[in-house]
Amino acid sequence: MNLREVVKERRGVLGISQLDLAEMAGISLATVKDIERGAGNPSMKTVTRILEVLGLEMQFRIRQTG
C-alpha cells in the first residue's frame, strides 16, 4: 500500500473527516486532499504528523532485489 491508500483507509476506519485529520495534525485541508489524491510532495514532518494522528508508524527496511 502507498501513503495515499493507507491514509484514506485508516481515516475511514477511525471515522474522521479530511478536515478533522487536517486540524488534528496541524496541517491544511488541501494537504490532506493532495495526499489522498496521490498528488503533492509532503515533507517527512507532515507525514509524521498525519501518521501520529492516525495511530500509525513508519518503518524503513532494505528493499529486496532480484
HELIX and SHEET records of a PDB file:
HELIX    1   1 LEU A    3  LEU A   14  1                                  12    
HELIX    2   2 GLN A   18  ALA A   25  1                                   8    
HELIX    3   3 LEU A   29  ARG A   37  1                                   9    
HELIX    4   4 MET A   44  LEU A   54  1                                  11    
END                                                                             
